[in-house]
Amino acid sequence: MHISEGILSAPVIITGISLTVVGVGIGLKKMDYDKIPEVAVLTSAFFVASLIHIPIGPSSAHLILNGLMGILLGFSVFPAILVGLTLQAILFQFGGFTGLGVNTFNMAFPAVVSFGLFRFLTGSNHHYMLMFSGFLCGIVGILGSALLVALSLVSTGDVFFPVAKLIVIAHIPVMIIEGLITGTAVSFLNKVKPEMLAAGGG
């Protein structure tokens, strides 16, 4: 989902930075001190999962785990993903710095949507409903990110429309994989540490 350096137009970059600043501000305000270790662990998981990527034109396809991160962190996913992307930009030049705001928003906002969707669907707290909700949130996280990446590219120029369409299509298998991972993780956490699911949304 990283959009490469030098691709995006100035208005798109500025919009991405502005939205990310707002998201990070809300995330930091909502983050409890005792939740910092959990945020750090999930940031590490995001960092590792998104290192293995397949280039697709000016972007790439890879696991993000943003659906799972959104379920567990809520708005705190914004600073978590920002830190992960910053480290990747410094250490591996993935995405670069000009697109950091856009890349962060494209991955973090769908995670927040996944958090809201999970809370909406799991009122009954039934095990299989939790698992299905996790599966759906994993799909929504990737689908939302793919659509936002496509929108970022098309907003930069119509010449990117074919690539934007390819990015969405290429992420369909990733959506299923992330759905399965997220559903399985939610099922496991519900058995061993259900308070993590109940306390999500910092």
Backbone torsions as a table, in degrees:
resi	resn	phi	psi	omega
1	MET	NA	-3.9	178.4
2	HIS	-67.7	128.6	170.8
3	ILE	-92.7	128.6	-171.4
4	SER	-67.0	159.7	178.1
5	GLU	-61.1	140.5	173.5
6	GLY	80.2	8.9	-178.3
7	ILE	-92.7	-45.8	-171.0
8	LEU	-78.5	150.6	177.3
9	SER	-78.1	161.3	-178.5
10	ALA	-58.4	-44.7	179.0
11	PRO	-60.9	-38.5	179.3
12	VAL	-67.2	-42.0	179.0
13	ILE	-61.8	-46.4	-178.6
14	ILE	-64.5	-41.4	177.9
15	THR	-62.2	-44.3	179.7
16	GLY	-62.2	-42.9	178.6
17	ILE	-63.0	-44.3	-178.1
18	SER	-62.2	-46.6	-179.3
19	LEU	-65.9	-37.8	179.6
20	THR	-68.6	-39.7	177.5
21	VAL	-59.2	-43.0	178.4
22	VAL	-63.5	-46.6	-179.2
23	GLY	-62.7	-43.6	179.1
24	VAL	-65.0	-40.7	178.7
25	GLY	-60.1	-45.6	178.2
26	ILE	-64.8	-42.1	-179.0
27	GLY	-62.1	-43.1	179.2
28	LEU	-67.7	-36.7	179.4
29	LYS	-66.4	-35.6	-177.3
30	LYS	-86.0	-12.9	-174.6
31	MET	-76.3	121.3	175.3
32	ASP	-78.0	149.2	-179.4
33	TYR	-58.3	-41.7	-177.4
34	ASP	-74.3	-4.5	178.9
35	LYS	-94.9	-7.3	-177.1
36	ILE	-58.4	-43.1	177.5
37	PRO	-59.7	-39.2	178.4
38	GLU	-65.0	-42.3	177.2
39	VAL	-61.0	-41.7	-179.8
40	ALA	-63.9	-42.8	-179.9
41	VAL	-64.2	-44.6	-179.8
42	LEU	-69.1	-33.3	174.2
43	THR	-62.3	-41.4	177.9
44	SER	-63.8	-41.9	178.7
45	ALA	-62.8	-43.0	176.6
46	PHE	-61.7	-44.4	-178.5
47	PHE	-58.8	-47.0	-177.9
48	VAL	-70.5	-45.6	-176.4
49	ALA	-61.5	-37.7	-175.7
50	SER	-89.7	3.6	175.4
51	LEU	-72.2	-34.1	-178.3
52	ILE	-88.5	100.9	-175.4
53	HIS	-132.1	154.2	178.9
54	ILE	-110.4	117.8	-178.9
55	PRO	-61.4	135.1	173.4
56	ILE	-132.5	92.4	-178.3
57	GLY	58.8	-124.8	-178.7
58	PRO	-84.3	5.0	180.0
59	SER	-131.7	-160.5	-178.8
60	SER	-158.5	160.4	177.0
61	ALA	-112.6	132.5	178.8
62	HIS	-166.7	166.7	174.0
63	LEU	-68.0	147.9	178.8
64	ILE	-124.1	-39.3	-175.2
65	LEU	66.5	23.3	-177.2
66	ASN	-71.9	-27.1	175.6
67	GLY	-63.6	-46.7	178.0
68	LEU	-64.5	-43.7	178.9
69	MET	-61.6	-40.0	178.8
70	GLY	-63.5	-42.8	179.2
71	ILE	-58.6	-41.7	-173.7
72	LEU	-87.7	-26.7	-172.4
73	LEU	-114.2	-22.5	-174.3
74	GLY	62.4	-135.3	-178.0
75	PHE	-66.1	-18.5	178.1
76	SER	-66.7	-8.2	175.9
77	VAL	-66.4	-25.7	179.8
78	PHE	-62.3	-56.5	177.4
79	PRO	-64.3	-31.3	179.7
80	ALA	-63.1	-48.5	-179.0
81	ILE	-70.4	-36.0	177.4
82	LEU	-59.7	-44.3	179.1
83	VAL	-63.5	-44.4	179.7
84	GLY	-61.6	-44.4	-180.0
85	LEU	-68.7	-36.1	178.3
86	THR	-63.7	-43.6	178.2
87	LEU	-63.8	-39.6	178.3
88	GLN	-66.5	-36.6	177.9
89	ALA	-66.7	-40.2	-179.3
90	ILE	-71.4	-46.3	-171.9
91	LEU	-84.5	-34.6	-172.7
92	PHE	-126.9	1.1	-178.8
93	GLN	59.0	31.1	175.4
94	PHE	-80.5	119.1	175.5
95	GLY	81.8	-31.3	-180.0
96	GLY	74.7	-172.2	-174.5
97	PHE	-100.2	-29.6	-178.8
98	THR	-67.3	-30.4	-179.7
99	GLY	-96.9	10.0	-175.1
100	LEU	-61.6	-42.6	179.7
101	GLY	-63.7	-46.8	-179.8
102	VAL	-64.8	-46.1	-179.0
103	ASN	-62.3	-39.2	178.8
104	THR	-64.7	-48.1	-178.8
105	PHE	-63.5	-41.7	-177.9
106	ASN	-61.0	-29.5	-180.0
107	MET	-95.5	-32.7	-174.0
108	ALA	-83.7	-38.5	-176.9
109	PHE	-62.5	-45.7	175.8
110	PRO	-61.1	-27.5	176.6
111	ALA	-66.1	-40.6	177.5
112	VAL	-65.7	-38.8	176.1
113	VAL	-61.9	-40.8	177.9
114	SER	-61.7	-39.4	176.7
115	PHE	-58.8	-48.5	179.7
116	GLY	-63.6	-40.4	179.3
117	LEU	-64.4	-42.0	-179.6
118	PHE	-63.1	-44.4	179.3
119	ARG	-64.0	-35.4	-179.4
120	PHE	-69.0	-39.1	-173.7
121	LEU	-85.0	-19.2	-170.3
122	THR	-108.5	35.0	177.6
123	GLY	-64.1	-32.6	-178.3
124	SER	-76.7	-21.4	-179.8
125	ASN	63.2	18.3	177.9
126	HIS	-71.2	140.1	-173.8
127	HIS	-55.7	-49.1	-176.3
128	TYR	-70.4	-30.3	176.0
129	MET	-68.9	-38.2	176.2
130	LEU	-61.7	-44.1	-178.9
131	MET	-64.7	-44.3	178.8
132	PHE	-64.4	-40.5	179.4
133	SER	-63.6	-40.7	175.9
134	GLY	-61.5	-43.4	177.5
135	PHE	-58.8	-46.6	-179.0
136	LEU	-64.9	-39.7	-180.0
137	CYS	-67.2	-35.0	175.1
138	GLY	-61.5	-40.9	178.0
139	ILE	-67.5	-45.8	-178.1
140	VAL	-61.8	-38.9	179.4
141	GLY	-59.2	-48.1	-179.1
142	ILE	-72.2	-43.0	180.0
143	LEU	-60.4	-45.6	179.1
144	GLY	-61.1	-42.6	179.5
145	SER	-65.3	-42.8	179.6
146	ALA	-62.1	-41.9	179.4
147	LEU	-67.3	-38.1	178.8
148	LEU	-69.3	-38.1	174.5
149	VAL	-61.7	-45.1	178.5
150	ALA	-60.7	-42.9	179.3
151	LEU	-64.5	-39.7	178.7
152	SER	-60.9	-42.9	-178.8
153	LEU	-69.7	-45.4	-179.0
154	VAL	-65.6	-34.7	177.9
155	SER	-66.6	-25.0	177.6
156	THR	-77.1	-36.3	179.3
157	GLY	179.6	143.5	-179.3
158	ASP	-62.6	-20.1	-179.7
159	VAL	-62.2	-22.0	-178.8
160	PHE	-87.8	0.9	-175.8
161	PHE	-59.4	-46.5	178.6
162	PRO	-59.8	-39.9	179.2
163	VAL	-68.5	-39.3	179.4
164	ALA	-61.1	-42.3	178.4
165	LYS	-65.4	-39.8	179.2
166	LEU	-63.9	-38.6	-179.5
167	ILE	-61.8	-44.4	179.4
168	VAL	-63.4	-46.2	-178.9
169	ILE	-64.5	-41.9	-177.9
170	ALA	-65.2	-22.6	-177.8
171	HIS	-90.2	-0.4	178.5
172	ILE	-60.0	-47.4	176.1
173	PRO	-62.4	-35.3	179.2
174	VAL	-65.0	-36.7	177.6
175	MET	-58.6	-45.7	-178.9
176	ILE	-64.9	-44.8	-180.0
177	ILE	-61.3	-46.7	-180.0
178	GLU	-65.5	-35.8	176.6
179	GLY	-61.0	-44.3	179.4
180	LEU	-66.1	-42.9	179.2
181	ILE	-62.9	-46.8	-177.4
182	THR	-66.5	-43.7	177.9
183	GLY	-60.9	-42.3	178.8
184	THR	-66.0	-42.2	-179.8
185	ALA	-64.3	-41.0	178.9
186	VAL	-64.7	-42.0	178.1
187	SER	-61.1	-43.4	179.5
188	PHE	-65.1	-46.2	-179.5
189	LEU	-64.7	-33.8	178.6
190	ASN	-64.2	-28.3	-180.0
191	LYS	-84.8	-41.2	-171.3
192	VAL	-99.8	-31.5	-178.3
193	LYS	-151.7	69.3	-175.9
194	PRO	-62.5	-21.7	179.7
195	GLU	-64.1	-23.2	176.6
196	MET	-66.3	-36.3	178.5
197	LEU	-75.1	-35.8	-178.4
198	ALA	-73.3	-29.7	-174.5
199	ALA	-97.0	2.8	-178.8
200	GLY	-61.3	159.4	176.2
201	GLY	104.9	33.0	174.4
202	GLY	-69.5	NA	NA
